[in-house]
Amino acid sequence: MDPTVVLVLCLSLLLLFSFWKQSHGRGNLPPGPTPLPILGNILQLGFKDMSKSLTKLSEVYGPVFTVYLGMKPTVVLHGYEAVKEALIDLGEEFSERNTPPILEKVNKGLGLVFSNGNTWKELRHFSLMTLRNFGMGKRSIEELVQEEARCLVEELRKSNASPCDPTFILTAAPCNVICSVIFQNRFDYKDQELLNLMGRLIENSSILNSLSVQEKHNPQSEFTIENLLVTVIDLFGAGTETISITLRYGLLLLLKHPEVTAKVQEEIERVIGRHRSPSMQDRSRMPYTDAVVHEIQRYIDLIPVGAPRATTCDVKFRNYLIPKGTPIFPSLTSVLHDDKEFPNPKEFNPGHFLDKSSNFKKSDYFVPFSAGKRACIGESLARMELFLFLTTILQNFSLKPHVDAEHFDTTPLVSEEGRALPFYKLSFIPV
């Protein structure tokens, strides 16, 4: 028989077997769209805006459904109740991290963000204890953020009110906070060490030597040099870019909504004044500013499905049985943009976090840091940085757009990994 014919027959049989396996091998997984052989539901998901695709599928299949990324089933959780029930009520069962193959090769299962099992538990505990020892949640780390905010202001003054792209400065500031915590040292914004830091972390292993000298000869220990280096890289990655993008988006939204900016600056003037640095104690007396910081994070929906989870064991969830190791997509968009909790969720409105008496209103639907056991360990530091950086900037500057603010499109751009930031320039006018 012609080899080409044999090859075609084999491929056809493989496709048929793949289709049969996907159609009949679901067990008791939640319902979902019928997958194509090999491709699964990739064509239906629209990776340019997966959250929108998942919302449309939820309208057909409900808040818990299955999609296939290739030949592998993934369970999607859509809406507050489903996300809460899985990530919080069954936090241990849904605490595994589903690591993309490319990151599995790079990280080798090490570090904090994409590790699992005992490695993750020990490193998470170690990271939390170490950050607390360095001052996270204490006055000492607040003073580091306040110092960085003052340096940020001085750097912005150097722009001399000329139009500028704030990307570099607003990336260097949160990076320097992590440097201050981990290395006990900040850098000038033009310091070559800071500029090369992300590419040279492996050369800064001296800080890790003292942490691993009890453990380096113990083959069972998770505290190896390689593991701790990846953990430090994780902390820099999670603590720099996300804060930078949120700050830049925040300034863009404030440019677009000058009436919001004016109210924040009036509150700053009334509560803080001009002659001292903002502090976290001020936040409880600044409900509008607090609401604005929360609304920025809610509106931009930075990481629509969070970092993918997986089940640690076979899980009975509602009326389904989800096998161990099944990838889980919790749709954070569906929670942050819930129209019952946040009327007109696609509109930027700080009133979403204010009650009828203009007091700050907490919401269980505020999940930009995800929820449950795999929620971001740096959440408290991130909240501190966002509040102190934004209030310090607005205490010292008026914001002037480079073009007519009416032409600003603040709709979050969509990339395969999350939200992308539109390019813009602005002037920082000293007050």
N, C-alpha and C positions, 0 to 999 in steps of 0.2 A: 504494500500500500504506500502511496505517495506520502513522504514525511510531512508535507504541508497539511495534507488531509488529516493525518494522525494528530498533528498539533492542534488543528482547529477543533477536532472532536474532543480532545482532552480539555481544551479551554472551555468548550461548551459544557462538558460534563462538570467541570469545576464551578462554572457559573451557576448551573442548575443546582448543584449540591449546596453552594453558598446560599442561594436563594431559599432552598428548602430549610437549611439549618437556621437561617434568620427568621423564617416564617413560623417554624415549628419548635424552635429552641428557646423561645422566650421564657418558658416556664410560667411563673406567675408574676412577671414584670408588668408594670403599668402599661396601658395601651399607648399607641402612638402611630404615626404615619408609617405606611408600608415602605420598608427600605428597598433600595435597588441592590442587586448583587454587587459585592465588593465596595461600591460607592456609599451604600447606606442611604442616609438622608442628607448628605452633604449639599446636594443641589437645592434642597428646600430650606436650608438654614440661612443662606445669605450671609456669609461671614463678614461682609462690610457693615452689617448692623444686625448681629445675631440676636440682640435683646428684642428687637422689633419682630424678628421671625419667631422667637420663642413665645412672645405675647400672642401672635396670631395662632400658633399651634395650641396654646392653652385655651383659646376660645373654642377650639374643637374638641380637645381631649381632656380638658380639666386642669386642675392645679398640679397634678403629678402625672407625668407622661414620659415615654421612652423615645429617644431618637438614637439613630445609629451613626456614629462617626466612623465611616468605613464599615468594618464587620463587627465593631464592638459596640454594645448597647451602653447608653448613657441616660441616667434618670434625671429629669429636669424638675426642679421644685419652683413653682411659680406662685407668688403671693405670700403675704405675711404669715398666714396660718401654717402653710406647708413648710416654709423656711424655718419658722420657729420650732415646729414640732420635730423637725429633723436635727437642726444644728444646735438647739438648746435642750429640748426635752430628751432627745436621744443623742446627746452630744458625743458620747464615747463611741457609739456605733457608727457615727458619721464623721469621725475625726481623722481618717486616713487622708493622705494627700495623693492625688492622682498626678503623677509627674510626667510631663511631656517627654517623649523619647530623647529629644535633643538636650534637654536639661538633665536627663538621667545620665547621658554621656559626659556632660560637663561637670555636674555636681557629684556624680557617683553615689547618690543617696545621702550625701553629707550635708552639713549645715542645718539651718533652722527652718527655712521656708518649705523646702521640698524633701525633707526627711520624714521617716515614719517610725512607728513602734518605739522601742526603747531609746533609739538615737534621738528621736524628736522629743520625747518626754524629758530625757536628761538635759538636752541642750536648751529646751524651753525653760526648765527650772533654773538651770545655770544662768541663762541670759537674763531672766527676770531678777534673780538675786544679785547678779553683777551690776545690772543697770540701777537697781535700788541702792546698792552700795556706793555707786558713783553719784547717786543723788536723784534718780528719777522719782518723781512724786514728792520730793523734798524741796526746801527753800534753795538749796545749793544749785540744783539744776535750773531752777527758775532764774537765778542770778546769771547763769551762763547764757540763757536765752535772752535775758534783758541786755547783757553786754553785747551779744551778737546783734540785737535789734538796734542798739546805738551805733555800732559799727556800720550796719546796713544804711542807717540814715546818713551818716557821714559820707559813705560812698555815693549815695544818691545825690548828695549836695554837689559832688564833683561834676555832675552832668550839667550844672549851671542852667537848669530849667530848659535845656535843649531837648528836642524829641529823642527818645532812646528806646531801645528794645531791652526790657528788664530781665530777659531770660537768664543771662549769666549771673547777675547779682543775686537774683532770687533763687538760684540754684546753689550758689556758693554759701549763702547764709545758712540754710538747713544742713548742708554738708559740714560746715564748720561747727555746728552744734554737736553732730555726731563725733567729729574730731575731738571736741572738748570733753565729751563723755568718755570716749574710748582711749584717746591718747593724752588726755588732760592738757590739751594745747590747741589753740585756734591758730589760723594762718591769715596773713594779709591776703586780700582777694587777688592780688597779682603775684603772690608767692608761687614759684614753680612747683613746690611740693604739693600745694593744694591743686594746682592745675593738672598734675600727673597722678594724683592720689589714687584714683580708681584703677589706674593701670599698674600701680606699683604697690598694692596692698601687701603682696607677698614679701616685699622687702621690709615691711614694718612688723616682722614677726617677734621683735623683742618684747612687745607688750604681752605676747602670748607665752613666752618662755616660762615665766614665773608661774603661769596657770597650769602648765602641763608637766613641770619637772617632777611631780609625784606620780604622774600617770604615764609618762612616755614609754616605760618599760612594761606596762600592763596591757597585753594584747586584747583584753576584754573591755577596756575603757573606751568610752565615747570621746574622751577629751584628748584627742590626738592633735598635733599641730595642723594637719590638713583639715580636720573637721572644724577646728576653731577658726581657721582662716576663712573657710567658706561661710561660717556663721557671721564673722565680721563683715564679709562682703554682703551677706544678706541684710545685715543691719544698715549698711551704707545704702544699699539699693532701695530698701523699703523706707528709709528715713530721709532720703534726699529728693528723689525725682517726684514722688507723690506730693510732698509738701510744696515743692517748687511749682508744679503744674497747678495745684490748688490756689496758691498765692497769685500766680499770673492770671488764672481765670477769675479770681476774686477781684483783682484790679480792673480787668476788662468789664466785668459786670458792674462795678462801681462807676466806671466811665459811662457805661450805657444808661445807668440809672442815677443821675446826679442828685435826685431828690433823696435817695437812700443814703448816698455819701454825706449829704448835708445833715441828715438826722444823726448819723453816726458821729460826725464831727461835733455836733452840738452836745451830744451825750459825753463825748470825750472832754470837751471844754468844761462841762458842768461837773463831772465827777473827778477828773484827773487834773485838768488845767494844763499849763504849758511848761511847768518848772520841775516836774518829776517824771520818772519813767512809769509807764503802765505796769501794773502787777496783776497777778491772778486773783488777788483779793478784790480787785475792782470789778471783776466780771459779774458778781452777784448784784452789783448796783448798776449794771449796764445791760438791761434785758434786751434792748434793741440791737446793740452791737453783737451780743451773744447770738441773737436770732439771725442776724446777717451772716455770721460765720457758719452757722449750721445750714442756712439756706444755700450758701455757696456750695457746700459739699453735697447737699441733697440734689441741687439743680444739675450740677455737672456730672453726677453719677459716674465717677472716674473709672471704676472697675465694674462693669455691668454684671458679670457673673462671679466676681471674686476669683480667688485662686481655686481651681477645681478640687473637689473633695472625692473621697471614695469610701466605701463601707469597710469596716474592720472585720465584719463577720456577716453571716446570713442574717438579714434584718426583716422582721415582720413590720411592715409600715402600711398603716391603714389596711386595705384589703389585699395587699400585695406581699410577695416575698422577693426581696432584693438580695441577690447572691453576694457573697463576700468579694470585695475588690471591684465592685461595679462603680464606675465613675459617676459623680454627682455634680450637676450644675445647679447651684442655688442662684436664682435670678434676683440679684440685689436691686436691679432696676424696678422689678415688679413691686418691691417693698417701698423704695424711695419715691416712686412715682404713683403710689396708690391714690386714686382720685377720691376715695372716701376719707382718708386721713389728711391728704393734701389737695384740697379743691384746686382745679386747674393746675395740675402738677407740672405742666410744661412751661408755666410762667414763673419767672423769678419774683418771689414775694416773701419777704421776711415775716410777714404776718402768719405764715404757716407755723411759726414757732412762738406765736404770741397769743395769749388768751384775750378775752374781751376787755380786761383791765390793763392791757399792754404789759402784763408780766410774762417772763419767759415761760414757755410751755414745753416740757420734755415730751418726747415721743418714742415709743418702743419701735417705731418704724424707721428710726434714724440708724441705718446700718452701713454707713460707708466703709467701716472697718471690719465688715462681716460680723459674725456672731458665733457664740459657742466656743469650744475648746481651741479652734484654729483661728480665732479672731486675732487681729494684729496686736502683738505684745507692746508695740510702741504707741498705742492709742492715746494714752494720757500725755505723752511727750508731744505728739502731733497736735493735739488740741491746744496745748500750751503755746506751741510755736505759732500756730495759725492766729490765735487771739492776740498774742503779744506783738508779732510782726505787723499784722494789719493795723492794730490800734496805734503802734508807734509810728508807722508810715503816715497815717491820717492825722496824727497829732502834729506832725511836722511839715506836711505838704498838702497842697491842693493838687488834684489830678486834672491835667489838661489833655484832652485827646489830640492826636496828631491830625486826624480828619474829623469831620462832623460825626458826632456820636450816633446820630440817626442811621449812619451807614454801617455801624458795627453790627456784625452778625454774631451773636453770642451763643448760637446753637452749637452744642458740643459736636465737634467733628468725630467721625467714627473710624477707628482702625481695628485691625484684627485682634489686638491685645487689649484695647480699652479706648478711652476718649483721647483725642488729639486736640491740641490747642491751636486756634487760629493765630496767625501772625499779626502783631499790632505794635505800634509805638505810642508812647505818651511822654508828657513832660511832668516832672515833679517840681511844683512851684512852692518855694519855701513860704511858710506863713509866719 
